[in-house]
């Protein structure tokens, strides 16, 4: 019997970032830069990479409270963004002021 381990340990590629998600990330990063918190937020994002998915799952629990502070669709979009490593990397780039398209 032959086993095919070609896909056994393959990590799937993250889904592409939607235009709506990009717009939300730009809005949040602009607010953080405006308040002088962009560098601190980017460092936080970079240092917590391993737990982004877990944080996004916690958002299911706190979503009703977050929706009182921001638009419900924005809260759900940010939860989905946290599940996507490529989107979080893009968010960190926006906070650092790096244009990912030119990287």
Secondary structure by P-SEA (a helix, b strand, c coil): ccccccccccccccccccaaaaaaaaaaaaaaaaacaaaaaaaaaaaacccaaaaaaaaaaaaaaaaacccaaaaaaaaaaaacaaaaaaaaaaaaccccccc
